[in-house]
Amino acid sequence: MAESKPTKLQMAKEIQYLIAAAQDMSAVMDLDPPIKTDYLIDLKNKTVTATHLQNVVSNLQADIKKDAKMIEPEDKFQPDTHKVLADLNVRMPRPVVEETVEAEDDIMPTPSPPMEEEPEKEKPIKKEKKKKVQSGPGVIVSILEFIQESKEGISKVQIAEKLAERFPDRDANSMAKTINAQIGGKKSPRRMEKEKGVVFNIDEDLYSIK
């Protein structure tokens, strides 16, 4: 038995659901430009056909999935937004956890007793385990580091080049999107300024710390 097509009312509700998620993502991620949400969905308008509504649903889903690639582990969305992302099979990034490797020091040898005496052998002494932390700066921390180190300012292109050198195994396009999400946009404060408590001085597209 063939599945019944959704009604115009059902599609309009789905669009409102997607629009709310898109607006939440644009605000939390400080997207510039934000995800397009100014669609005509007034059911009283004769030009709003079922085909039009279906196209709006498809466009919103595609835009949400595209910009979801820039989601950072620290992004906090509304529960309904998480449901939309789950329905679209978007895999959320996991928080970066520092890996620890436990290393045991060599057991201290017991000195050999004199030949003429036979004292009780002491049990070998084992030192306490030490944790060796293996960690390094991530992409976002590196972006801020490059800006702080630059005395005359640094452009987004130069930041991307430095990231490519530091993270040769990571996708360059993905890191470029992270740069735009963190320090791009015309609104101030920008995302990194809010989250890291810094203020940028931007002169001819060169970023430095005030």
QUILIN-V324448 format. One record per helix or strand of 3 or more residues. SS is the DSSP state (helix for helix, strand for strand). FROM is the first residue (numbers start at 0). TO is the last residue. If there is no record, write none. Layout:
BEGIN
ss/from/to
SS/FROM/TO
SS/FROM/TO
END
This chain:
BEGIN
ss/from/to
helix/7/28
helix/49/69
helix/78/86
strand/98/102
strand/129/133
helix/138/148
helix/155/165
helix/171/182
helix/190/195
strand/199/202
strand/205/208
END
